[in-house]
Amino acid sequence: LERAFAGGDIPVLPTSDIVDRMHTIVANIENAHAVPRTDGMKSLLEVYAAARDMEARNRDHYLRLAEAEVNPETRRLWEFLASEEDKHYMALDEMVRFVLST
């Protein structure tokens, strides 16, 4: 853990193009297959919204851990994990908005 925070910098993952790639994948699937929904199949909106909400809960959990942590290095780790969860939340929120707009 100490080596991970050597120099005081927390590594940050590069910005992802996942939203653009997901738009393309969804469009290709919709164009290639007219898959009828069954009563048990969740809509894309429900799936993306549930995943987005899970990311928000995880982010908030990591933030609570960071607030309670007394060790500065461990606190930075919790804050880093929260920031990564927030990136996931934002990507899934984009997907929810995409599905709502189609």
Backbone hydrogen bonds, N-H to C=O, Kabsch-Sander energy under -0.5 kcal/mol:
donor,donor_aa,acceptor,acceptor_aa,energy
5,F,1,L,-1.2
6,A,3,R,-1.1
8,G,5,F,-2.4
9,D,6,A,-0.6
21,R,17,D,-2.2
22,M,18,I,-2.8
23,H,19,V,-2.3
24,T,20,D,-1.8
25,I,21,R,-2.4
26,V,22,M,-2.9
27,A,23,H,-2.4
28,N,24,T,-2.6
29,I,25,I,-2.5
30,E,26,V,-2.7
31,N,27,A,-2.3
32,A,28,N,-2.3
33,H,29,I,-2.4
35,V,33,H,-1.0
41,M,38,T,-1.3
47,V,43,S,-2.1
48,Y,44,L,-3.0
49,A,45,L,-2.6
50,A,46,E,-2.2
51,A,47,V,-2.3
52,R,48,Y,-2.7
53,D,49,A,-2.4
54,M,50,A,-1.9
55,E,51,A,-2.1
56,A,52,R,-1.9
57,R,53,D,-2.2
58,N,54,M,-2.5
59,R,55,E,-2.7
60,D,56,A,-2.6
61,H,57,R,-2.2
62,Y,58,N,-2.4
63,L,59,R,-2.2
64,R,60,D,-2.1
65,L,61,H,-2.2
66,A,62,Y,-2.4
67,E,63,L,-2.3
68,A,64,R,-1.7
69,E,65,L,-1.1
75,R,71,N,-2.6
76,R,72,P,-2.2
77,L,73,E,-1.7
78,W,74,T,-2.4
79,E,75,R,-2.4
80,F,76,R,-2.5
81,L,77,L,-2.6
82,A,78,W,-2.3
83,S,79,E,-2.2
84,E,80,F,-2.0
85,E,81,L,-2.3
86,D,82,A,-2.1
87,K,83,S,-1.5
88,H,84,E,-1.9
89,Y,85,E,-2.6
90,M,86,D,-2.6
91,A,87,K,-2.2
92,L,88,H,-2.5
93,D,89,Y,-2.6
94,E,90,M,-1.9
95,M,91,A,-1.6
96,V,92,L,-2.3
97,R,93,D,-2.4
98,F,94,E,-2.5
99,V,95,M,-2.7
100,L,96,V,-2.4
101,S,97,R,-1.6
102,T,98,F,-0.7
102,T,99,V,-0.9
